[in-house]
Amino acid sequence: MEITFQIEPCAESGGYVARWDDPGRGGICTQGEDLADLQAMIEDAVTAYFPPESLPERVRLHFVEDPVVAMA
């Protein structure tokens, strides 16, 4: 099983917001200050949401806007 989070930049915090909808059950919404923090927050949220026997094998991140790296 695989689930896909929609990732969007957060204008208020400068970080990222991740959302995954689970029709009929709600879903998961979390945020992180940077991509490393966001990944850790997603892992924690997914582990808390799913029972161990139903844990997804993979979590895909879909960026609504591509991240940009400032070079100077």
Helices and strands as residue ranges (DSSP letters): E 2-9, E 16-22, E 26-32, H 35-49, G 52-54, E 58-63
